[in-house]
Amino acid sequence: MTAQLSLRDVVAGYDQADVLSSVSLEVEKGRITCLLGANGAGKTTLIRAILGLTPVRSGRITFEGREIASLPTHGIVALGVACVPEGRRVFPAMSVADNLRAGAYRERDRTQVAQRFQRVYSIFPRLEERSGQLAGTLSGGEQAMLSIGRGLMGAPRLLIFDEPSLGLSPLFVRQNFNVIRQINDLGVTVLLVEQNVRQTLEIAHQGYVLAQGRVVAAGEADSLRNNAELRAAYFGR
């Protein structure tokens, strides 16, 4: 398989403290790769490093063969990397349609934008029904849909999901994970960063386990389900 995103011996952190210690991983083109880890494992720092929000102190990050660790965030996004952030961050005083339109801010071709709207609405018919409604008046589950839809409006080649199950009811968690699988079926590579082990490994093809800023296990999803390092990372045994 071909690595679309590759991290090699990445060290990153804040002030004098290193959070990531020589992290190496690969996100293969066309697959769902998961990154599992408990709170404080370094998952958010890793996402920030990929997006250029936290400087990489050493190591390399490449996307489709191009070094991106030194690029500004907007330059990384322009290459086709997008993120659906933790916590369903929408623009509450803007309509659903305007939130989605904001995700396509780089696209000037109105026909392309219209096609992207239809693509999002085909996945989330409820967003089309509520297109004129203020995003802040949506339910938590609907805001989660909108956050994902906005990420898709940029037509990314790699879509990073940061804790998509956080704060959602079990029903919406299942729906979200089904949508992630559907997005992957459309040809979008996915990096799924999560704590929800069981449901994540049901849809992921491969994965990594992060603990205290280090990769402690890696492999195909089936092999990770009964992995001792995965149990230790979450349960201390």
Secondary structure as GFF3:
##gff-version 3
##sequence-region A 1 237
A	DSSP	beta_strand	3	14	.	.	.	ID=ss1
A	DSSP	beta_strand	17	28	.	.	.	ID=ss2
A	DSSP	beta_strand	32	36	.	.	.	ID=ss3
A	DSSP	alpha_helix	43	50	.	.	.	ID=ss4
A	DSSP	beta_strand	56	63	.	.	.	ID=ss5
A	DSSP	beta_strand	66	67	.	.	.	ID=ss6
A	DSSP	alpha_helix	73	78	.	.	.	ID=ss7
A	DSSP	beta_strand	81	84	.	.	.	ID=ss8
A	DSSP	alpha_helix	96	103	.	.	.	ID=ss9
A	DSSP	alpha_helix	110	123	.	.	.	ID=ss10
A	DSSP	alpha_helix	125	129	.	.	.	ID=ss11
A	DSSP	three_ten_helix	135	137	.	.	.	ID=ss12
A	DSSP	alpha_helix	140	152	.	.	.	ID=ss13
A	DSSP	beta_strand	158	162	.	.	.	ID=ss14
A	DSSP	alpha_helix	170	185	.	.	.	ID=ss15
A	DSSP	beta_strand	189	194	.	.	.	ID=ss16
A	DSSP	alpha_helix	197	203	.	.	.	ID=ss17
A	DSSP	beta_strand	206	211	.	.	.	ID=ss18
A	DSSP	beta_strand	214	220	.	.	.	ID=ss19
A	DSSP	alpha_helix	221	224	.	.	.	ID=ss20
A	DSSP	alpha_helix	228	235	.	.	.	ID=ss21
###
